[in-house]
């Protein structure tokens, strides 16, 4: 079963918070939110508002879009770096080249 958007956002906030070595209480203070609310968001127990997402993003010193950039790639140890490099490469080439790359991959992995 796929993870809900609240779980993905909560995990992303937790990852960013830990990356910046902040406790839930410290993040709450920076975002002007209660630390129990931060915990609820991270555990996907709270349906967070756009305004509070903005407060948390500001407190973490990231754009709101960064809170939505959590993907399954981040959960797969060892493969994360390779997949991120592939994605960066694909984002840097033309749509026509992306189609070529897709066709090559489908041929290599017999996914036609």
Backbone as CSV, one residue per row, in Angstrom:
resi,resn,N_x,N_y,N_z,CA_x,CA_y,CA_z,C_x,C_y,C_z
1,UNK,0.848,-1.182,0.000,0.000,0.000,0.000,0.896,1.249,0.000
2,UNK,0.503,2.232,-0.762,1.322,3.442,-0.852,1.164,4.293,0.399
3,UNK,2.212,5.053,0.699,2.187,5.921,1.871,1.362,7.166,1.571
4,UNK,0.705,7.664,2.586,-0.089,8.877,2.398,0.812,10.090,2.314
5,UNK,0.309,11.136,1.758,1.065,12.381,1.620,1.445,12.928,2.993
6,UNK,0.585,12.747,3.993,0.924,13.225,5.335,2.136,12.495,5.890
7,UNK,2.226,11.194,5.635,3.394,10.428,6.094,4.653,10.876,5.376
8,UNK,4.544,11.090,4.076,5.712,11.517,3.307,6.212,12.891,3.751
9,UNK,5.287,13.815,3.944,5.671,15.161,4.393,6.239,15.098,5.807
10,UNK,5.602,14.319,6.668,6.094,14.173,8.037,7.504,13.604,8.078
11,UNK,7.759,12.595,7.254,9.108,12.019,7.186,10.107,13.041,6.666
12,UNK,9.681,13.806,5.680,10.583,14.805,5.105,10.919,15.888,6.134
13,UNK,9.925,16.337,6.873,10.164,17.337,7.914,11.105,16.766,8.972
14,UNK,10.856,15.526,9.382,11.730,14.899,10.379,13.169,14.805,9.858
15,UNK,13.327,14.368,8.607,14.672,14.251,8.022,15.382,15.602,7.986
16,UNK,14.670,16.632,7.548,15.273,17.967,7.481,15.606,18.488,8.875
17,UNK,14.719,18.238,9.827,14.951,18.681,11.202,16.197,18.008,11.774
18,UNK,16.302,16.701,11.579,17.460,15.970,12.099,18.743,16.378,11.371
19,UNK,18.626,16.617,10.071,19.782,17.071,9.290,20.328,18.378,9.850
20,UNK,19.432,19.217,10.336,19.838,20.514,10.895,20.095,20.418,12.399
21,UNK,20.043,19.187,12.914,20.317,18.909,14.336,19.414,19.722,15.273
22,UNK,18.139,19.718,14.931,17.152,20.410,15.757,16.268,19.391,16.464
23,UNK,15.893,19.681,17.691,14.888,18.870,18.373,13.508,19.335,17.904
24,UNK,12.486,18.560,18.229,11.135,19.001,17.902,10.804,20.295,18.639
25,UNK,11.291,20.398,19.857,11.047,21.616,20.635,11.722,22.831,19.987
26,UNK,12.957,22.659,19.524,13.663,23.776,18.881,12.971,24.183,17.583
27,UNK,12.569,23.198,16.783,11.857,23.515,15.541,10.544,24.220,15.854
28,UNK,9.840,23.736,16.871,8.591,24.379,17.273,8.794,25.834,17.646
29,UNK,9.851,26.109,18.392,10.148,27.496,18.782,10.446,28.352,17.553
30,UNK,11.264,27.821,16.629,11.612,28.577,15.421,10.388,28.842,14.541
31,UNK,9.471,27.878,14.510,8.280,28.000,13.660,7.098,28.631,14.398
32,UNK,7.289,28.940,15.672,6.211,29.477,16.503,5.031,28.506,16.575
33,UNK,5.385,27.213,16.734,4.393,26.149,16.871,4.777,25.298,18.078
34,UNK,3.813,24.650,18.685,4.088,23.796,19.828,4.840,22.548,19.383
35,UNK,5.795,22.095,20.192,6.580,20.921,19.827,5.718,19.671,19.691
36,UNK,4.604,19.596,20.426,3.720,18.434,20.291,3.040,18.436,18.920
37,UNK,2.795,19.633,18.392,2.232,19.755,17.043,3.251,19.251,16.017
38,UNK,4.528,19.627,16.195,5.592,19.164,15.289,5.645,17.639,15.316
39,UNK,5.591,17.054,16.492,5.592,15.597,16.617,4.407,14.964,15.903
40,UNK,3.242,15.562,16.054,2.044,15.058,15.383,2.162,15.118,13.873
41,UNK,2.774,16.186,13.373,2.987,16.325,11.925,3.958,15.249,11.446
42,UNK,5.052,15.067,12.177,6.055,14.083,11.772,5.508,12.659,11.792
43,UNK,4.575,12.392,12.681,3.973,11.053,12.764,2.709,10.921,11.898
44,UNK,2.395,11.976,11.156,1.215,12.012,10.269,-0.086,11.881,11.055
45,UNK,-0.100,12.374,12.276,-1.310,12.368,13.092,-2.088,13.672,12.960
46,UNK,-1.455,14.653,12.350,-2.040,15.991,12.229,-2.112,16.387,10.760
47,UNK,-3.265,16.856,10.330,-3.421,17.350,8.968,-2.939,18.796,8.952
48,UNK,-1.735,18.996,8.482,-1.067,20.297,8.555,-1.644,21.281,7.535
49,UNK,-1.750,22.530,7.940,-2.251,23.573,7.037,-1.105,24.137,6.203
50,UNK,-1.455,24.795,5.131,-0.457,25.427,4.272,0.294,26.506,5.052
51,UNK,-0.402,27.241,5.891,0.258,28.277,6.686,1.300,27.677,7.617
52,UNK,0.968,26.559,8.250,1.929,25.931,9.150,3.066,25.251,8.383
53,UNK,2.781,24.738,7.187,3.859,24.219,6.339,4.855,25.329,6.028
54,UNK,4.321,26.506,5.746,5.171,27.663,5.441,6.020,28.039,6.651
55,UNK,5.429,28.022,7.831,6.177,28.340,9.058,7.315,27.338,9.268
56,UNK,7.017,26.055,9.076,8.033,25.024,9.277,9.133,25.139,8.227
57,UNK,8.750,25.359,6.979,9.749,25.514,5.915,10.668,26.695,6.231
58,UNK,10.081,27.795,6.655,10.876,28.979,7.006,11.817,28.664,8.169
59,UNK,11.315,27.968,9.181,12.134,27.620,10.345,13.284,26.687,9.964
60,UNK,13.054,25.826,8.957,14.093,24.916,8.483,14.986,25.566,7.430
61,UNK,14.639,26.786,7.058,15.392,27.538,6.050,15.383,26.842,4.681
62,UNK,14.215,26.345,4.308,14.028,25.712,2.999,12.744,26.256,2.377
63,UNK,12.590,26.086,1.084,11.342,26.451,0.430,10.266,25.418,0.729
64,UNK,9.032,25.819,0.674,7.921,24.897,0.939,8.001,23.682,0.021
65,UNK,8.431,23.881,-1.215,8.521,22.776,-2.167,9.435,21.668,-1.650
66,UNK,10.442,22.024,-0.851,11.360,21.030,-0.288,10.642,20.046,0.630
67,UNK,9.550,20.468,1.221,8.798,19.582,2.101,8.028,18.526,1.315
68,UNK,7.879,18.742,0.016,7.167,17.799,-0.846,8.110,16.953,-1.691
69,UNK,9.408,17.119,-1.490,10.358,16.425,-2.356,10.817,15.087,-1.798
70,UNK,10.124,14.564,-0.796,10.467,13.265,-0.246,9.930,12.178,-1.180
71,UNK,10.804,11.290,-1.592,10.388,10.202,-2.471,10.841,8.877,-1.917
72,UNK,10.341,7.817,-2.490,10.760,6.476,-2.089,12.246,6.262,-2.312
73,UNK,12.841,7.007,-3.227,14.272,6.892,-3.489,15.053,7.081,-2.193
74,UNK,14.610,8.001,-1.366,15.320,8.289,-0.120,15.276,7.121,0.853
75,UNK,14.350,6.190,0.682,14.212,5.059,1.592,15.053,3.860,1.187
76,UNK,15.639,3.869,0.017,16.345,2.706,-0.486,17.843,2.892,-0.324
77,UNK,18.388,2.288,0.730,19.802,2.453,1.048,20.666,1.924,-0.082
78,UNK,21.745,2.638,-0.367,22.696,2.201,-1.379,22.318,2.603,-2.786
79,UNK,21.049,2.679,-3.063,20.583,3.018,-4.408,20.283,4.495,-4.539
80,UNK,20.143,5.164,-3.425,19.729,6.551,-3.415,20.625,7.439,-4.265
81,UNK,21.915,7.362,-4.066,22.850,8.227,-4.782,22.797,7.989,-6.284
82,UNK,22.799,6.727,-6.696,22.740,6.412,-8.125,21.441,6.923,-8.748
83,UNK,20.334,6.682,-8.074,19.047,7.123,-8.611,18.954,8.646,-8.672
84,UNK,19.484,9.308,-7.656,19.464,10.773,-7.667,20.307,11.317,-8.818
85,UNK,21.449,10.682,-9.096,22.292,11.119,-10.210,21.592,10.894,-11.542
86,UNK,20.908,9.780,-11.669,20.164,9.492,-12.904,19.058,10.528,-13.097
87,UNK,18.340,10.831,-12.032,17.266,11.822,-12.119,17.822,13.184,-12.506
88,UNK,18.932,13.588,-11.887,19.558,14.870,-12.229,19.958,14.904,-13.700
89,UNK,20.509,13.804,-14.180,20.895,13.728,-15.587,19.669,13.870,-16.487
90,UNK,18.613,13.151,-16.163,17.400,13.213,-16.970,16.773,14.610,-16.952
91,UNK,16.874,15.280,-15.820,16.330,16.636,-15.731,17.142,17.647,-16.527
92,UNK,18.374,17.288,-16.853,19.247,18.233,-17.552,19.224,18.083,-19.072
93,UNK,18.515,17.076,-19.579,18.504,16.849,-21.026,17.133,17.180,-21.613
94,UNK,17.088,17.218,-22.939,15.842,17.584,-23.623,14.810,16.462,-23.509
95,UNK,13.538,16.793,-23.680,12.484,15.775,-23.639,12.729,14.655,-24.669
96,UNK,13.255,15.016,-25.825,13.537,14.013,-26.854,14.615,13.029,-26.361
97,UNK,15.641,13.567,-25.691,16.687,12.701,-25.150,16.169,11.834,-24.006
98,UNK,15.232,12.365,-23.221,14.624,11.576,-22.146,13.884,10.388,-22.743
99,UNK,13.157,10.613,-23.819,12.442,9.524,-24.491,13.413,8.470,-24.996
100,UNK,14.536,8.909,-25.571,15.561,7.959,-26.029,16.091,7.137,-24.855
101,UNK,16.386,7.808,-23.749,16.903,7.116,-22.569,15.884,6.100,-22.065
102,UNK,14.618,6.480,-22.037,13.561,5.557,-21.603,13.508,4.344,-22.511
103,UNK,13.577,4.561,-23.819,13.520,3.452,-24.771,14.715,2.508,-24.607
104,UNK,15.884,3.087,-24.363,17.079,2.261,-24.152,16.920,1.420,-22.888
105,UNK,16.453,2.033,-21.810,16.259,1.300,-20.563,15.224,0.191,-20.720
106,UNK,14.149,0.485,-21.431,13.116,-0.536,-21.641,13.681,-1.700,-22.449
107,UNK,14.534,-1.408,-23.419,15.163,-2.462,-24.229,16.136,-3.273,-23.379
108,UNK,16.979,-2.600,-22.612,17.981,-3.281,-21.781,17.299,-4.195,-20.757
109,UNK,16.212,-3.738,-20.168,15.549,-4.514,-19.132,14.344,-5.295,-19.654
110,UNK,14.226,-5.388,-20.968,13.178,-6.179,-21.624,11.794,-5.849,-21.075
111,UNK,11.463,-4.561,-21.070,10.187,-4.093,-20.540,9.239,-3.630,-21.644
112,UNK,9.461,-4.037,-22.866,8.617,-3.606,-23.987,7.255,-4.194,-23.936
